[in-house]
């Protein structure tokens, strides 16, 4: 669509004018081709270049196709300057006709495992907002660099196949479609977009802090690139792994369907003996999904904790365990999962 036609759709002039830049226009065309949303959506904004580029692309897309788009930023209040940064992002986006609402994480903050817990809290607040608005699509700004970093981080943790390919373009969590339309975009292109459009983005100070594992992994990847790591080859590896992952997903779903029974009245899930007589990866995923189903958690329990309980079950020494908001018991040859209140 031409700039003239875009202007006719009442996109703010200072926003649509940015498409006169050929590189920005080409990036938007790639975004538009891959963004298949036809209903209202929520966009998660952080203030970083990836999320600001996402705000730009989605605002033009939403206006072009007459879709309702909402924008939210979670202020974790983990740094003294976070509230001022959030307000600055809000002001900048407002100048371009993008209304941003700030969601606050109030209360006591963790002293350890900070990034992981902050991410979980962020998603909890965003999912809750989606539920209240009755919007089932949540758009986040994960990009190509995140995809590679996540692969190496999971590998260092000894993750299984599912963990290695966990960043999908679309994931359904508690009836919310978590959508990542920027997975084919490199960070440098998103930084270019944010600078050109807004002349602003928030610099994440933790990006230079070697205390965080992601920063260490990022530096390792950069060294790999210098040694000849090719983007296309890593993509091929991920594609092959995803193909294998889909096969395991099929057998996992079959196992849950055939070898488990949900008593809706008591809200208890019964897993028979055959449920656990499958290849380990199938059992692990089936059991993890079962805990999420009963416990109502957005994210799976830690793999190590799930593995510990599966070992107890395999040794036939399970009495009563709690995990992910669930109580796990064994009666005769049946494992029963109920919600922990």
KAZITA-V757237 format. One record per pair of residues at least 12 apart in sequence whose C-alpha atoms are under 8 Angstrom apart, sorted by the first residue. I is the first residue (numbers start at 0). J is the second residue. Records with the same first field share a line. If there is no record, write none. Layout:
I->J / J
//
This chain:
2->15 / 16 / 18 / 19
5->63
8->62 / 63
9->62
10->59 / 62 / 63
11->95 / 96
13->95
14->55 / 59 / 95 / 196
15->59
17->195 / 196
23->192
27->56
30->56 / 180 / 181
31->60
33->180
34->180
37->64 / 66
38->66 / 67 / 136
39->66 / 67 / 68 / 134 / 135 / 136
40->66 / 67 / 68 / 69 / 134 / 135 / 136 / 137 / 138
41->68 / 69 / 70 / 71 / 129 / 134 / 136 / 137 / 138
42->54 / 68 / 69 / 70 / 71 / 137 / 138 / 139
43->70 / 71 / 72 / 125 / 137 / 138 / 139 / 140
44->70 / 71 / 72 / 73 / 139 / 140
45->72 / 73
46->72 / 84 / 85 / 88 / 200 / 201
47->200 / 201 / 202 / 203
48->186 / 189 / 190 / 192 / 193 / 194 / 200 / 201
49->140 / 141 / 142 / 186 / 189 / 190 / 193
50->139 / 140
51->193 / 200
52->189 / 190 / 192 / 193
53->139 / 140 / 181
54->70 / 97
55->196
58->97
69->98 / 99
70->97 / 98 / 99 / 100
71->99 / 100 / 101 / 102 / 125
72->85 / 99 / 100 / 101 / 102
73->101 / 102 / 103 / 104 / 121 / 124
74->101 / 102 / 103 / 104
75->103 / 104 / 105 / 117 / 121
76->103 / 104 / 105
77->108
84->201
85->101
88->200
89->101
91->197
102->124
104->120 / 121
119->298
123->297
125->137
126->175
129->175
134->175
135->174 / 175 / 176
136->175 / 176 / 177 / 178
137->175 / 176 / 177 / 178
138->177 / 178 / 179 / 180
139->177 / 178 / 179 / 180
140->179 / 180 / 181
141->179 / 180 / 181 / 182
142->179 / 180 / 181 / 182 / 183 / 184 / 185 / 186
143->181 / 182 / 183 / 184 / 185 / 186
144->185 / 186
145->182
146->166 / 182
147->233
148->213 / 216 / 217 / 220
149->163 / 166
150->162 / 163 / 164
151->163 / 216
152->212 / 213 / 216
158->302
159->280
160->240 / 244
161->244
164->237 / 240 / 241 / 244
167->179
168->180 / 182
172->297
173->297
247->280 / 281
248->281
250->281
251->281 / 282 / 284 / 285
252->285
254->274 / 281 / 285
255->274 / 285
258->270 / 271 / 272 / 273 / 274
259->271 / 274
266->293 / 337 / 338
267->293 / 335 / 336 / 337 / 338
268->289 / 293 / 335 / 336 / 337
269->333 / 334 / 335 / 336
270->333 / 334 / 335
271->332 / 333 / 334
272->332 / 333 / 334
283->305 / 306 / 309
286->305
287->299 / 300 / 305
289->336
290->322 / 323 / 324 / 325 / 336
291->323
293->324 / 325 / 336 / 337 / 338
294->323 / 324 / 325 / 337 / 338 / 339
295->324
296->323 / 324
299->323
300->322 / 323
304->322
308->320
317->329
321->339
324->338 / 339 / 340
325->337 / 338 / 339
326->338 / 339
//
